[in-house]
Amino acid sequence: MHMSRKWFPNTPLGAFTPFLLLYLCLVLYLHTDTMYGDEARYWEFAQNLLQGFYSPPAPDINLWNGPGYPLFLLPFAVLGLPLLAITLANAVLYWASVLLLYHSLLGYVSRRTALLLSLFWAGYYIAFQELPSLLSEPLTLFLVTAIAYCWSRAFREASTRWMVVAGLLLGWLTLTKIIFGYVVLVLLAGSVLYAGISRTANARRLAYCFGVAFLLCVPYLLYTYSLTGRVLYWGNSGGMSLYWMSTPVEGEYGDWNNETFTANCGLPNMPCSAPLLAVHHQADIAYVSQFVGVAKDDAYKRIAIDNIKAHPVKYVRNWLANIGRLLFGIPASYFYQREATLARILPNGVLLTFMLIAAVPTIRSWRRVALEIRILVLLLLLYLGASSLLSAYPRQFYVVVPMLLLWIGYVLERSLRISLQIGSAGEAGCAKPPATGKECNLTFL
């Protein structure tokens, strides 16, 4: 707690400390040393780094994800710490993201609004699911929030130092979630062009930020080039995701599955959908399975592109379904609905409502929005837009919720005025009521 007071002297620890205890208790209660799904792959990559390499050599190249999260795991592996230490660190990362969001918001909104939005994020239980696991989401959401915090400091203090720190964090985020590689490239090109046209200090700082982020990724990109001979090659997991997203089969919605069609099997009271998927996809999987590494990724992409060309309307329908999966985890092919869907609807439904409300003044008054918020919005649009083109999960959405809350708080604090005047002066909430009747105004400024 002393460190929190030192670095965040105005933090209402009485409001936030119980959440740290909650996160730690969740990890202690739910943690298991048995690895499931992606956990074993991340740990294997960390072990590879210990041995001085990342991917096996060609042709068995494995670049399923970037090295950002395995690098985070590396100190735990070197020190021989138990896996529980990693998941306890997840709890601390989440709590740190709450503190960072609160102090980011303080630069733009009232303390009350900052506290309310931060408490929303602190209690955003959808993100609790990955806390007890060796998964990259807790690190990702921390990096996302830390980047937003550094941007807010950099622009408010006219600080190049904070912008460089943001660039380093963005580079690490890109190595953790390689889809950000394409986001960084677009924003780097745009910021360099903007700096050349405007010739302002803020424009130059933006170019520094995205330039530093890209430079941090250069060693990894040189490594992937040495393996594949391809420039700007980020990974070989996209082809399979695009393949499932491109399915032309009626009754399927573009959700991801594995090569044995068992991604949604093994759940209590849930029939396995593997036989239904095999009817339509077994031939494709058999064809792709003759390849390995990058060639296999290319084979998936060829089939996916052919599907999209032959059935463009179905791909658009799958894309719309993908938006539902990002927000609510539905729909899924041949899959019964569960109570978990209802649990996602409440917080994400509220969040979606305020996103739509905030979008109106953002679009109408784009040039008057602070530059750092505009850049944040562009990053969100690029990331969520790119994520929606491939099979998506709710965890791809919730990791950027802190940035969404910062944007929503900034816009609504400045753009939305609610004047509620009802009845007589004696009624609660009626400041300066009209002489008669009642009036309720919702005004975008």
C-alpha positions as CSV (number, residue, x, y, z in Angstrom):
1,M,0.0,0.0,0.0
2,H,3.0,2.3,0.7
3,M,4.0,2.0,-3.0
4,S,0.5,2.9,-4.1
5,R,0.6,6.1,-1.9
6,K,4.0,7.0,-3.3
7,W,3.1,6.6,-7.0
8,F,-0.6,7.4,-6.8
9,P,-1.0,9.8,-3.8
10,N,-4.6,10.7,-4.5
11,T,-5.9,7.2,-4.9
12,P,-9.0,6.3,-2.8
13,L,-7.5,3.0,-1.6
14,G,-10.6,2.3,0.6
15,A,-12.6,1.9,-2.7
16,F,-10.0,-0.1,-4.6
17,T,-8.1,-2.3,-2.1
18,P,-11.1,-4.7,-1.6
19,F,-10.9,-5.5,-5.3
20,L,-7.2,-6.5,-5.0
21,L,-8.2,-8.9,-2.2
22,L,-11.1,-10.2,-4.4
23,Y,-8.7,-10.9,-7.3
24,L,-6.2,-12.6,-5.1
25,C,-8.9,-14.8,-3.5
26,L,-10.3,-15.7,-6.9
27,V,-6.8,-16.8,-8.1
28,L,-6.1,-18.8,-4.9
29,Y,-9.5,-20.5,-5.1
30,L,-9.5,-21.3,-8.9
31,H,-5.9,-21.8,-9.7
32,T,-4.7,-25.2,-10.8
33,D,-1.3,-26.4,-12.0
34,T,-3.0,-28.3,-14.8
35,M,-2.7,-26.3,-18.0
36,Y,-5.5,-26.1,-20.5
37,G,-5.8,-24.8,-24.0
38,D,-3.4,-21.9,-24.8
39,E,-1.6,-22.1,-21.4
40,A,0.7,-25.0,-22.4
41,R,1.7,-23.2,-25.6
42,Y,2.6,-20.0,-23.8
43,W,4.7,-22.0,-21.3
44,E,6.4,-23.9,-24.1
45,F,7.4,-20.7,-25.8
46,A,8.9,-19.4,-22.5
47,Q,10.8,-22.7,-22.2
48,N,12.0,-22.2,-25.8
49,L,13.3,-18.8,-24.9
50,L,15.3,-20.3,-22.0
51,Q,17.0,-22.5,-24.6
52,G,17.9,-19.6,-26.9
53,F,15.2,-19.9,-29.6
54,Y,11.5,-19.2,-30.0
55,S,10.1,-21.2,-32.9
56,P,11.3,-24.6,-34.3
57,P,13.2,-24.2,-37.6
58,A,11.6,-24.5,-41.0
59,P,9.4,-26.2,-42.1
60,D,7.9,-26.8,-38.7
61,I,7.7,-23.0,-37.9
62,N,5.4,-22.2,-35.0
63,L,4.6,-18.5,-34.7
64,W,1.1,-18.9,-33.3
65,N,1.6,-15.9,-31.1
66,G,4.2,-13.2,-30.5
67,P,6.8,-13.4,-27.7
68,G,5.4,-10.7,-25.5
69,Y,3.6,-12.9,-23.0
70,P,6.4,-15.6,-23.0
71,L,8.8,-12.9,-22.2
72,F,6.6,-12.0,-19.2
73,L,6.7,-15.6,-18.1
74,L,10.5,-15.9,-18.6
75,P,11.5,-14.5,-15.1
76,F,9.1,-17.0,-13.4
77,A,10.6,-19.8,-15.4
78,V,14.2,-18.7,-14.7
79,L,13.6,-18.5,-11.0
80,G,11.7,-21.8,-10.9
81,L,8.7,-20.2,-9.2
82,P,5.4,-22.1,-9.0
83,L,2.7,-21.4,-11.5
84,L,0.6,-19.9,-8.8
85,A,3.0,-17.0,-8.6
86,I,2.2,-16.1,-12.2
87,T,-1.5,-16.1,-11.6
88,L,-1.1,-14.1,-8.5
89,A,0.8,-11.6,-10.6
90,N,-2.3,-11.5,-12.9
91,A,-4.3,-10.3,-9.9
92,V,-1.8,-7.5,-9.3
93,L,-1.8,-6.5,-13.0
94,Y,-5.6,-6.2,-13.0
95,W,-5.6,-4.1,-9.8
96,A,-2.8,-1.9,-11.3
97,S,-4.9,-1.3,-14.4
98,V,-7.8,0.0,-12.1
99,L,-5.4,2.5,-10.5
100,L,-4.0,3.6,-13.9
101,L,-7.5,4.0,-15.3
102,Y,-8.5,6.1,-12.3
103,H,-5.5,8.5,-12.7
104,S,-5.9,8.7,-16.4
105,L,-9.5,9.7,-16.0
106,L,-8.6,12.4,-13.4
107,G,-7.0,14.4,-16.2
108,Y,-10.3,14.8,-18.0
109,V,-13.2,14.2,-15.6
110,S,-14.4,14.9,-12.1
111,R,-13.2,12.7,-9.2
112,R,-16.7,11.3,-8.9
113,T,-16.9,10.3,-12.6
114,A,-13.3,8.9,-12.4
115,L,-14.2,6.8,-9.4
116,L,-17.5,5.5,-10.9
117,L,-15.9,4.4,-14.2
118,S,-12.9,2.9,-12.4
119,L,-15.2,0.9,-10.1
120,F,-17.1,-0.3,-13.2
121,W,-13.8,-1.6,-14.5
122,A,-12.8,-3.0,-11.1
123,G,-16.0,-5.0,-11.0
124,Y,-16.0,-6.0,-14.6
125,Y,-16.4,-9.7,-13.8
126,I,-16.2,-10.8,-17.5
127,A,-12.4,-10.2,-17.3
128,F,-12.0,-12.2,-14.1
129,Q,-12.2,-15.5,-16.1
130,E,-8.5,-15.4,-17.2
131,L,-7.1,-14.3,-13.8
132,P,-6.4,-17.9,-12.6
133,S,-4.8,-19.0,-15.9
134,L,-1.5,-18.6,-17.8
135,L,-3.1,-16.5,-20.5
136,S,-2.0,-13.2,-22.0
137,E,-5.2,-11.2,-21.2
138,P,-4.2,-9.9,-17.8
139,L,-0.9,-8.6,-19.1
140,T,-2.7,-7.1,-22.2
141,L,-5.3,-5.2,-20.2
142,F,-2.6,-3.8,-18.0
143,L,-0.5,-2.7,-21.0
144,V,-3.6,-1.1,-22.7
145,T,-4.4,0.9,-19.5
146,A,-0.7,1.9,-19.0
147,I,-0.5,3.2,-22.6
148,A,-3.6,5.3,-22.1
149,Y,-2.2,6.7,-18.8
150,C,1.1,7.5,-20.5
151,W,-0.7,9.2,-23.4
152,S,-2.7,11.3,-21.0
153,R,0.4,12.4,-19.1
154,A,2.4,13.0,-22.3
155,F,-0.1,15.4,-23.8
156,R,-1.1,17.2,-20.6
157,E,2.5,17.8,-19.6
158,A,3.9,18.2,-23.2
159,S,6.3,15.4,-22.3
160,T,8.3,13.5,-24.9
161,R,9.5,11.1,-22.2
162,W,6.0,9.9,-21.4
163,M,5.4,9.4,-25.1
164,V,8.5,7.3,-25.5
165,V,7.4,5.2,-22.5
166,A,4.0,4.8,-24.2
167,G,5.8,3.6,-27.3
168,L,7.7,1.0,-25.4
169,L,4.5,-0.3,-23.8
170,L,2.8,-0.3,-27.2
171,G,5.6,-2.3,-28.6
172,W,5.3,-4.8,-25.8
173,L,1.5,-4.9,-26.4
174,T,2.2,-5.6,-30.1
175,L,4.5,-8.5,-29.3
176,T,1.8,-9.8,-26.9
177,K,-1.1,-9.5,-29.3
178,I,0.3,-9.4,-32.8
179,I,-2.9,-8.0,-34.4
180,F,-1.7,-4.7,-32.9
181,G,1.2,-4.9,-35.4
182,Y,-1.0,-3.9,-38.2
183,V,-2.6,-1.2,-36.0
184,V,0.9,0.2,-35.2
185,L,1.9,0.3,-38.9
186,V,-1.2,2.2,-39.9
187,L,-0.8,4.7,-37.0
188,L,2.9,5.1,-37.6
189,A,2.4,6.0,-41.3
190,G,-0.5,8.3,-40.3
191,S,1.5,10.0,-37.5
192,V,4.6,10.6,-39.8
193,L,2.3,12.1,-42.4
194,Y,0.5,14.2,-39.8
195,A,3.8,15.4,-38.3
196,G,5.1,16.4,-41.8
197,I,1.9,18.4,-42.5
198,S,1.2,20.1,-39.1
199,R,4.8,20.4,-37.9
200,T,3.6,20.6,-34.3
201,A,5.3,19.2,-31.2
202,N,2.4,16.9,-30.4
203,A,2.5,15.5,-33.9
204,R,6.2,14.7,-33.5
205,R,5.6,13.1,-30.2
206,L,3.0,10.8,-31.8
207,A,5.4,9.8,-34.5
208,Y,8.0,9.1,-31.7
209,C,5.5,6.9,-29.9
210,F,4.6,4.7,-32.8
211,G,8.2,4.7,-34.1
212,V,9.4,3.4,-30.8
213,A,6.7,0.8,-30.7
214,F,7.7,-0.4,-34.2
215,L,11.4,-0.4,-33.4
216,L,10.8,-2.6,-30.4
217,C,9.2,-5.1,-32.7
218,V,12.0,-5.0,-35.3
219,P,14.1,-7.8,-33.7
220,Y,11.1,-10.1,-33.7
221,L,10.3,-9.2,-37.3
222,L,13.9,-9.8,-38.3
223,Y,13.7,-13.2,-36.6
224,T,10.5,-14.1,-38.5
225,Y,12.1,-13.0,-41.7
226,S,15.0,-15.3,-41.0
227,L,12.6,-18.2,-40.6
228,T,10.1,-17.4,-43.4
229,G,11.8,-15.0,-45.9
230,R,8.8,-12.7,-45.6
231,V,8.9,-9.1,-44.6
232,L,6.6,-7.9,-41.7
233,Y,5.5,-11.4,-40.9
234,W,3.9,-11.3,-37.5
235,G,2.6,-14.9,-37.1
236,N,0.9,-17.9,-38.7
237,S,-2.3,-18.2,-36.7
238,G,-4.4,-15.9,-38.8
239,G,-5.1,-18.3,-41.6
240,M,-7.0,-20.8,-39.5
241,S,-9.0,-18.1,-37.8
242,L,-10.0,-16.6,-41.2
243,Y,-10.9,-20.1,-42.5
244,W,-13.5,-20.6,-39.8
245,M,-14.7,-17.0,-40.2
246,S,-15.3,-17.6,-43.9
247,T,-17.5,-20.7,-43.5
248,P,-20.3,-20.7,-46.2
249,V,-22.3,-23.3,-44.4
250,E,-25.8,-22.2,-43.3
251,G,-26.3,-22.6,-39.6
252,E,-22.6,-21.8,-38.9
253,Y,-21.6,-18.4,-37.7
254,G,-17.8,-18.0,-38.2
255,D,-16.7,-19.0,-34.7
256,W,-13.3,-20.7,-34.3
257,N,-12.8,-24.4,-33.9
258,N,-9.8,-26.7,-33.9
259,E,-8.8,-29.4,-36.4
260,T,-10.6,-32.1,-34.5
261,F,-13.7,-30.0,-34.2
262,T,-13.8,-30.4,-30.4
263,A,-13.3,-26.8,-29.2
264,N,-16.8,-26.7,-27.7
265,C,-16.8,-30.4,-26.6
266,G,-16.4,-31.7,-23.1
267,L,-18.6,-29.1,-21.4
268,P,-21.2,-30.4,-18.8
269,N,-24.6,-31.1,-20.3
270,M,-23.4,-29.9,-23.8
271,P,-23.5,-32.3,-26.7
272,C,-20.3,-32.4,-28.8
273,S,-20.7,-30.7,-32.2
274,A,-17.7,-32.4,-33.8
275,P,-19.7,-34.8,-36.1
276,L,-21.8,-31.8,-37.5
277,L,-18.7,-29.8,-38.2
278,A,-16.9,-32.7,-39.7
279,V,-19.5,-33.1,-42.4
280,H,-18.7,-29.8,-43.9
281,H,-15.0,-29.3,-43.0
282,Q,-13.3,-32.7,-42.8
283,A,-12.2,-32.5,-46.5
284,D,-10.7,-29.0,-46.0
285,I,-8.8,-30.0,-42.8
286,A,-7.5,-33.1,-44.5
287,Y,-6.1,-31.0,-47.4
288,V,-4.6,-28.4,-45.1
289,S,-3.0,-31.1,-42.8
290,Q,-0.6,-32.1,-45.5
291,F,1.2,-28.8,-44.9
292,V,3.1,-27.5,-41.8
293,G,4.1,-24.2,-40.5
294,V,3.8,-21.2,-42.8
295,A,2.6,-23.3,-45.7
296,K,-0.3,-24.6,-43.6
297,D,-1.3,-21.0,-42.7
298,D,-1.2,-20.1,-46.4
299,A,-3.4,-23.1,-47.3
300,Y,-6.0,-22.0,-44.8
301,K,-5.9,-18.5,-46.2
302,R,-6.4,-19.8,-49.8
303,I,-9.5,-21.7,-48.8
304,A,-10.8,-18.8,-46.8
305,I,-10.4,-16.3,-49.6
306,D,-12.1,-18.6,-52.0
307,N,-15.0,-18.9,-49.6
308,I,-15.3,-15.2,-49.2
309,K,-15.2,-14.6,-53.0
310,A,-17.8,-17.3,-53.6
311,H,-20.1,-16.3,-50.7
312,P,-19.5,-12.6,-49.8
313,V,-22.9,-12.1,-48.3
314,K,-22.4,-15.1,-46.0
315,Y,-19.1,-13.6,-44.9
316,V,-20.8,-10.3,-44.0
317,R,-23.4,-12.2,-42.0
318,N,-20.6,-14.1,-40.2
319,W,-19.0,-10.7,-39.6
320,L,-22.2,-9.4,-38.0
321,A,-22.3,-12.5,-35.8
322,N,-18.7,-11.8,-34.9
323,I,-19.7,-8.5,-33.4
324,G,-22.1,-10.4,-31.2
325,R,-19.3,-12.8,-30.1
326,L,-17.0,-9.9,-29.3
327,L,-19.6,-8.3,-27.0
328,F,-21.7,-11.2,-25.7
329,G,-20.0,-14.5,-26.8
330,I,-22.9,-15.4,-29.1
331,P,-23.8,-16.9,-31.5
332,A,-21.8,-20.1,-31.8
333,S,-22.3,-22.9,-34.3
334,Y,-24.2,-26.0,-33.1
335,F,-23.9,-24.8,-29.5
336,Y,-26.6,-24.6,-26.8
337,Q,-26.8,-21.3,-25.0
338,R,-25.6,-21.0,-21.4
339,E,-26.1,-18.8,-18.4
340,A,-22.8,-17.2,-19.1
341,T,-24.4,-15.3,-22.0
342,L,-26.7,-13.6,-19.6
343,A,-23.8,-12.6,-17.4
344,R,-22.1,-10.8,-20.3
345,I,-25.2,-9.0,-21.5
346,L,-25.6,-6.7,-18.4
347,P,-22.1,-5.0,-18.3
348,N,-21.5,-5.1,-22.0
349,G,-25.0,-3.9,-22.8
350,V,-24.5,-0.9,-20.6
351,L,-21.1,-0.3,-22.1
352,L,-22.4,-0.6,-25.7
353,T,-25.2,1.9,-24.9
354,F,-22.7,4.5,-23.6
355,M,-20.4,3.8,-26.6
356,L,-23.2,4.7,-29.0
357,I,-24.1,7.8,-27.0
358,A,-20.5,8.9,-26.9
359,A,-20.1,8.3,-30.6
360,V,-22.5,11.1,-31.5
361,P,-20.7,14.0,-30.0
362,T,-17.3,12.5,-31.0
363,I,-18.3,12.4,-34.6
364,R,-20.0,15.8,-34.6
365,S,-17.1,17.6,-32.8
366,W,-14.2,15.5,-33.9
367,R,-11.7,18.4,-34.3
368,R,-12.5,19.7,-30.8
369,V,-11.8,16.4,-29.2
370,A,-8.3,16.3,-27.5
371,L,-5.7,14.8,-29.8
372,E,-4.8,12.0,-27.5
373,I,-8.4,10.9,-27.3
374,R,-8.7,11.0,-31.0
375,I,-5.6,8.8,-31.3
376,L,-7.1,6.5,-28.7
377,V,-10.4,6.2,-30.7
378,L,-8.5,5.5,-33.9
379,L,-6.5,2.8,-32.2
380,L,-9.7,1.2,-30.9
381,L,-11.4,1.4,-34.3
382,L,-8.4,-0.2,-36.0
383,Y,-8.0,-2.9,-33.4
384,L,-11.6,-3.8,-33.0
385,G,-12.2,-3.6,-36.8
386,A,-9.2,-5.9,-37.5
387,S,-10.4,-8.3,-34.8
388,S,-13.9,-8.5,-36.2
389,L,-12.5,-9.8,-39.6
390,L,-11.3,-13.0,-37.9
391,S,-13.1,-15.4,-35.5
392,A,-13.4,-13.4,-32.3
393,Y,-13.9,-14.0,-28.6
394,P,-15.2,-11.7,-25.8
395,R,-11.7,-11.5,-24.4
396,Q,-10.5,-9.7,-27.5
397,F,-13.0,-7.0,-26.6
398,Y,-12.7,-6.7,-22.8
399,V,-8.9,-6.1,-22.9
400,V,-9.6,-2.6,-24.4
401,V,-12.5,-1.7,-22.1
402,P,-10.3,0.6,-20.0
403,M,-9.6,2.7,-23.2
404,L,-13.3,2.7,-24.0
405,L,-14.1,4.0,-20.5
406,L,-11.5,6.8,-20.8
407,W,-13.1,7.8,-24.1
408,I,-16.6,7.6,-22.8
409,G,-15.7,9.5,-19.7
410,Y,-14.0,12.3,-21.6
411,V,-16.7,12.8,-24.2
412,L,-19.7,12.6,-21.9
413,E,-18.2,14.8,-19.2
414,R,-17.8,17.5,-21.9
415,S,-20.5,16.8,-24.3
416,L,-23.6,15.6,-22.5
417,R,-25.6,17.8,-20.2
418,I,-28.7,16.4,-18.5
419,S,-31.0,18.9,-17.0
420,L,-33.8,17.4,-15.1
421,Q,-36.5,19.7,-13.8
422,I,-39.6,18.2,-12.4
423,G,-42.4,19.5,-10.4
424,S,-42.0,22.0,-7.6
425,A,-38.9,23.3,-5.8
426,G,-39.6,21.0,-2.9
427,E,-39.1,17.8,-4.9
428,A,-35.8,16.0,-4.8
429,G,-33.5,16.7,-7.7
430,C,-35.3,19.8,-8.9
431,A,-32.9,22.6,-9.1
432,K,-34.5,25.9,-10.3
433,P,-37.7,24.1,-11.4
434,P,-40.1,25.8,-13.8
435,A,-43.2,27.4,-12.5
436,T,-45.4,24.7,-13.8
437,G,-45.2,21.3,-15.3
438,K,-42.0,19.3,-15.9
439,E,-39.1,19.4,-18.3
440,C,-36.3,17.0,-19.1
441,N,-33.5,18.1,-21.5
442,L,-30.8,16.0,-23.0
443,T,-28.4,18.3,-24.9
444,F,-25.3,17.6,-26.9
445,L,-23.0,20.6,-26.7
